[in-house]
Amino acid sequence: MRRTAARILVDQLLVHAVDTAYCVPGESYLGVLDAIGDSPIRLYTTRHEAAAANMADAYGKLTGRPGVCLVTRAPGATHAAVGIHTAYQDSTPLVLLVGQVPMAHLGREAFQELDYARMFGEMAKWVATLDDPAGVPELVAHAFHVATSGRPGPVVIALPEDVQDGEADVADAAPYVPSRPAADAADVERAVDLLAGSERPLVIVGGGGWSERAGRDVIAFAEASNIPVAASFRRQDYVDNGSRAYAGPLTIGMDPALAGRVREADVILALGTRLGEIATRQYSLLEPPRPVQRLIHAHADPDELGRVYEAELPILSGSTEFAAALRPAGGAERRAAWIEGARTDYLANLRHERLPGALQLGDVMAHLRARLPADAVLTNGAGNYTVWAHRFYEFRRYGTQLAPCAGAMGYGVPAAIAAKLLQSERPVVCLSGDGDFLMSGHELATAAQYGAAIVVLVVNNGMLGTIRMHQERRFGRGVATELANPDFVAYARSFGAYAELVERGEDFPRAFEAALAEGRPALLELRVDPEAITPRATLSELRGGG
């Protein structure tokens, strides 16, 4: 049966179990849009391509399957690039389909032409151009395989306009099968032996390709072996934070006690994580190339092993596969005080001190921690407000934290919408700063259009807090960080959302319940004192060298 390349492409998406896609429509891929219109794929239109890419990233994180995003040529592609970079650094499977000028026009700098191989080459696992209708099944199958195999990540397929209209008689491909390496049994045995012989071991989990099963297996191993587990940056939902083995996150504003334990550890099992800059406090907790700690590094990508650190035991393995092969490490009795001390430090770090202002973010996070069920999803973008979320919230289940390891602003709102549309029965709360929110707050229109009843908490301190913090610490003043904000309540209501202003801590529980009960998008503006710049310091203290 002869089909257009556009139809063949959409049929391949169905072969590979794609049920959802995100887009901003464009004239450069009209054929594909029309073919999707005849398919069962749920296609969500966002107000900006960055949001479409971020929603696809959130879908990839929540399902483990590639999120699919469609955008038009050059302007659409460049807008979507922030989401592609996030997916790359976060190791999220994603497929970006982007329109392109006709094949005959390539190389002429035609209208909205870009060389996508050059543009995305540093932030995608693979970039390809569809140049033959008969090659669509092979190309799409390879794209899904690359996106999900080894270290997951984004791939980009350019769709020239004229090729989309071309026809071919070609069979569909078979569904893709990810390639996930499994550790050699001898390597697992040696890793367990190294941990069994240690006095102060530590497991650090992170990276892509995780699963709920991996979290359960790691915690079972850690509790049986009396080995504390730390989560790398924005991977706190990888293990149950309520476990007696959980020691906390290696994050911005890291607990000094946990940082000390990383330094003091004699053996570290790094599972899935790349041991990046933030988790290692700018590579100071583990110093490359050969850390003083005996390092076991298990990772699904051979190129990551030895890239920064020379591990004593490098192991090529997917995280789920390695975790399933672990058995309890001997010597648990002598490590009882070590794991108990790590847990005690973590619990102490959940307590917050009073800061200036009638509304305390620490109180807000404590209320969310107590009020929300284990399956609630918490999303955020970037900014100083995230330190409160990462320090004072507890994640009990995998797939409940959506936060960009790449540190991009504007992620939280679209990620929350994607989560709510995918799993409508779960509460979804987006924590956002005032600067962060206005980078994607217009997506409240998307939430309203599709009935995504998210709750957005906008922390309004009238400035770009992270940059201001660094400025005050280094120079004793702020430059270009003051914000003249709109009326966030009126703004949200203009989209049909429920909205309230909260200025006192005692008013938050009632307002939050009202927002949850509305059954439509909701926004609470949390007016906080700008002096409360971090959970541990005020602006004045930073300015004074504190």
N, C-alpha and C positions, 0 to 999 in steps of 0.2 A: 504494500500500500504506500503510495507516494504521499508524503507529508511535507509541509514547509519546515524549514529548520527551526522556526519559532515553535511550531507544534511539536516537533521531535524533542526540543529542549524541555518543554513543559511535561511531556510524557516521561522524560528521564527523571525529572524531579519527583514525579509520582512513583516511578520505579524505586527510587531511593528514599521513599517514605516521607517526603516533604509534605507537611500538612499546613504549614504557615509560612508566610513571607511578608516582608515589610518593604515599603517603597515610597518614593515620590515619583509620580508618573512623569514621563518625558517622551518627547517626540522621537528620540533615537531608538526606542525599543517598543514601538507601538504594536508590532507583530507579536511579541512575547506577552504584552499586556492582554491583547485580545485572546490569545490562546489560554492564558490563565483564567480569563472570564468564563471559559467553558469547562473548567476543571473544578474539583472539590477543594482546591487550595484556598485557605483563608488569607486574603490579601488585605493588609492594613496600610492605609495611607497616612503618613506622618506629615508634619508641617515643615520639616527640614531633614535633609539627608543624613545629617549627623545623628538625629534621633532614630532614623530607620536603621542605621548601622549599629547603634547602641542597643536597640531592641533586638536585633539579630544576635548580638553578642550575649545579651541576657538569656535569650532562648537557648543558645549553645551551652551556656553555663548550667541552666536548669535541666536540660534534657540529655546532654552529652552528644547530641546530634547536631550537625551543622545548622546554624541559623542562616537563613537566606535573605539577602537584601538586594533590591533592584533600584538602580539609579540611572539617571541620564548622563550623557557624556560630560566633558570637562568640569563645568560648575558643579554638577551633581557628584561627580567623582571626588573632586577636591573637598566638598562639604563632608562626604562620607569618610574621608581619609582618617579623621580622628577616631572613628569607631574601628577602622581596620587596624590602626596602630594599637588601640586598646586590646583588640582580639589577639594581636601578635604577642604583645608583652604579657597578656593574661593567659596565653596558651588556650584560647577558645576556638573550637571549630566553627568556621563561618565560610560561606560562599557568597561573594559579591558578583552580581551580574550587572555589567555597566555598558551602556550604549556606546557606539563608536561610529565615526564617519564611514561612508562607503569605502570599500577596499580600494577602488580606483582613485580616491581622494587622499589616501594615506601618504604622509610625507610632504604634503603641500601646505601645512598649517591651515587646513580647512576650518570652517566654522566649528568652534568648540572641539578641535582636535587636540588630543594629548597622547603621548607615548606612555601607555600604562605600565609597560615593563620597566621603564625608567622610573616612573613616578612611584609605583608600589613595590619596587624591587627590594627595598630595605624594610618593608613592613608587611610582606606577605610571603607565605611559603612557596607559592607558585603563581605566576601570572601568564595567562595564555590568551590568544585571540582565536575566535571561531572563524575559520576561513573556508570551511567546506561543510555543506549541510550533511553529507554522508558521514562526517566525522564527529557529529554531535554526541552520539551515545558513548563513544570511547572517551572523548574529552571530558564529559560531565562525570562519568564514572571515575576517571582518574582524579578529577578535582575533589570529589567526595572522599576518595581513598586518601589523598594527600592531607586533606583538612583534618582527618580523624586519626591518622597513623603516627606512631612515634610521639613526638611532642605536638599536640594538636595546634591548629592555627588557621588563619584565613587564607583563602585562595581567591584569585580574581580572574574572571572570564570576560573579555571584551567581546561585544556583539556588534559587528559592522551592520549597518542598516540593510544593505543589499543582500548580505548573506542570510539574514533572518527570513527574507522572502524566497530564497532559493528552495528547491525541492529535491528530495531524494527518496529512494526506496531502500530503507535500511531497518534492520531489526533492532529492538531495544536491547540495552545492555542488561546484564544481571545486576541485582542489588549489590552495592559496595560492601566490602567486608574490611573493617579496620585491621591494620597490622599492629599488634601489641606484643612486644617481646616479653618473654618470661625468663626469670632469673634461673641460672644453672643451680641445681640443687646443692652443689659443692660450695658455691658462693653464698647461698643463704646459710648453710651450715657454718661457714667461717664467720659470717656477720653475727650470727647468734653467739658463737663462741667468743668473739671479741667483746660483745655486750655482756656476756656472762662473767667474763673476767674483769669487768670494770667496777669501779667504786662509785663513779659519778657520771653515769651515761645520760644521754639526752636524745630524744627523737624529735626531729623537726620535719613537719609535713607541709607540703605545698605543691605548686605547679599545676599543670593541666592533667587531664585524663584520670581524675579522681572519681570515686563512687561512694555511695552509702555503705556498700559492703566493705570497701577499704577502710572507712572510718571505724566500723565495728571491729574489724580484724585487728587494726592497730591498737585500739583501746583494750581489747581483750588481751593482746600480747603485753601491752604496757602494764596493765593492772596485775597480771600474773607474774611479771618480771620485776615489778617495782621500779619502773623506768618512767620518768616524767616526759610528757609530750608537749611541745610548743608548736604553735601554728605560725607559719610565715605570713608576711604582709597580706592582709585582706583575704586570708584563707581560714578564718576562725571557725567556719561551719564544717570544716573537714572532719572534726571529731566532736564528740559530745562534751561541751564545756562543763557539764555537771559531773564528769568523771573525776574520781580522786587522782587520776593520773594527769589531768590537764593542768598545765603550768602557765598558760597565758599566751598572748600574741607577741611576735617579734615585729613591732609596728612603730609608726611615728609616735613619739612620746612614750617610748618603751619603759616598762617598769624597770628601774635600776636593779632590783633584786633578780629579775629574770636575766637581764644582761649579764649580771655577775655570774649566774649559773652557766650561761653559755661559755664564758671565759674559763670557768672552773672545771667544766666537763672534761673527763679524760677520754671518752669515746662519744662521738656524735654520729647518729644514723640520720642522714639527710635523705628523706624519701619523697621523690618527685620534685622537690624544690630546686631551683637553680642557685640558691643562697645568694640572692641579689643584694643590692646596695642597702636597702632599707632594713631587711631582715638581719643583716650583719652589721648594722650601724656603720655604714660607709666602709665596709670590709675591715672593720677594726676588731669585731668580736671573734671572727675567724680571719686570720691574716693570710692572704695569698702570697706565694703560691702553695706553700706547705704549712698548714696551720699546726699549732702545737697540739691541738686535740687530734686524736686518732680518728680519721674521717672515713666513714662508710658512705659512699654516695651512690644511691640507686636512682636511675633516671631512664626514661624511655627513649631518649635521643642520644646516640653515641657521640654526637658533636658537642653535647653539654658536658660530658665526662672529660675532665682535664682541661676544660676551656678556661676556667679561672683558678680552680683548686686542684692540686695533685692529691687525690684521695689515696689513702692506704689501701682501700678496697673499693675500686670502681665497679659498679654492677649495672649492666644493661638490662633494664626491666621496667615494665609498666608498674605503676604504683599498686593497682588492684591485684595484679599477679604476684608481686613481691609480698604484699601484706598477707595474702592468702597462704603463702608458703611459710610464714613465720611460726615458730613454736616457742613456748616460754623459755626464757634464758635463766640458767641456774644462778644461784647466789642471791636470790631475791631478799633473803632475810637481812643481809648486811646493807642493803640499800633502802631499808624501811625509813630511816631518818631522812635520807636524801629526797625521796618522793614526797614524804609528809611535809618537809620544809618547803618544797616547791609549791605544793598545794596551799599551804598556809600563806605564803607570800602572795599567791594569786588572789586568794580571798580577801586579803588585806588591801590589795590594790583596787578592789571593787568599791571600797569606801571612799567617799569624796569629801573634800573640805569645803567650807563655805567661801564663796567669792563675792565680790561686790554685785549688788543688784537684787531686785525683788523676785526675779525668776532665775532659778538655778538649773543649768543644764544637767548637772549631776542628779538632781531630783527628778527631772524629766526622764532620764535614762533609767533610773532606779524604778520608776513607775512602769515604764515599758517592759523592763526586765521581769517585773512581777505580774503584769497584766496580760501580756501577749502569750498566746499558746506556742508550743514548741514548733509548730509548722508555719508560724508567721514569717514573712519575708521582710527583711530590712535592707533598704537600698540607700546609697549615697553617691555623691560625686567627689569633689575635692575641696579642701579648705580646712581651717583649724577646727571647725565644729566636728569634723570626723573623729578627732581624738577622743571626744566624749563617747561617741558611738562605739568605737573599738575598745575603749577601756572599760566602759560601764555596762555594756550589754552582754548577755550570754546567749550563745547559739547552741541549740540542743540537737539540731538535725541538719544533715547535709542538704544543700540547696536552699538555704535561708539567708545567705549573705550575698548581695549583688553589689560589688564595689570595684572600681577600676584599679587594678594594680599599677596601671600606667599613669595614674594620678591625673586623669582628665576631668576637668569641670564639665558640668552639664549632663552627667551620666545618670544621675539618680532618678529623675522623673521618667525618662523613656524606659529605663530598666524596670521601674515599678509598674508602668503600664503593661509592658510585655509580660511580667510575672502575673499580673491580675487577669489579663486576657487568657493566659495559658492555664491558670489554676484559680478560677474565680472564687472557690470556696475558702481560700486561705486569706487571712488579713495581710495586706501589703502596705508597709509604711515607708515613705521616702523621707529621709532626713537631709535637709539641704541648707546651705548658707544663702544669704541674700544675694551675693555675687554669683554663686553657683546656680541658684534657682533661675536667675534671669538669663542664663545661657540656654535654657530649654523649657522655661515656664510656659511658653506658648503651646507646648504639647498638652497642656490641659485641654485644649480643643480636641486633640486626638482622644484623650481619656473620656471626654464628654460624648464624643461622637459614637464611640464603641461601648460605652457603659462600663468603663473600668473604674470601679469604686476604690481608688487608692486614697490614702491619707498622706498629705504632704505637710511636713513640719518645717517651716522656713525660719531659720535662726537669723534674726535681723539685728546686727550690731553696727550697721551703717558703714562697713568698710570691708576691704579684702584682707581678712584677718591673718592669713598665713604670711603674706608678703609684709604686712605691717609688723608682725611679730619679728621677722628677720630684720626689718629696717630699724626697729627700736633697739633690738639687741646689738646691732652693728654700728648704727649711726646716731641713735638717740632721738630720732624723729621719723615721721612718715612722709612719703612723697607719692602722689598719684594713687593713693589707696582709699581715699574717702569716697563714699557712695551717696548720691542723692537718690533715694529709693522711691518707687511709687507706693501708693496705698495697696499693699498686697491683698488685703481683704476685698477691696473693690475690684481689683484686677481678677482675682479668682472668681468672684461672683459674675463677672462679665462673661465667663465661659459657661455659666450654669452650675458652678461648683458651690458647695457649702463652704463658708469661710467665717472665721472668728479671729479676733485679736486677743492674745493672751499676754498679760503683762505681770501677773503674779503667780507664784508657784502653786498656791492653793487653788487656783482656778483651772489648772491644766487637767486634772483627772476628769472633771465634768465635761470640759470642752472636748477632750479626746473621746469620751464615750459618745458624745453627740456626733462627732465626726464619723466614728465607726458605724453608728446606727443609721446614717443618712442613706446608704445604698447608692451613692453617687460620688463622684470625685469630691474630695474635701481638702481644705487647706487651713492650717492654723499658723498664724504668724506669731512667733515667739520673740517678743521684744526683750533683748538681753543687754546688760551693761557692757559697753565696749572695753571697760577695764578688765573684764573676765576673759582674757585672751587665750589662756590655756588652763587646764585643770590644776596646774601647779604654780602659775605665776600670773600677775597682773601686768598691764601695760606699764604702769609706773615702776614696778619692780624691774622689768626688763630695761627700761630707760635708765634706771639707776644702777644697772650692772648686775641685777639679781638673777 
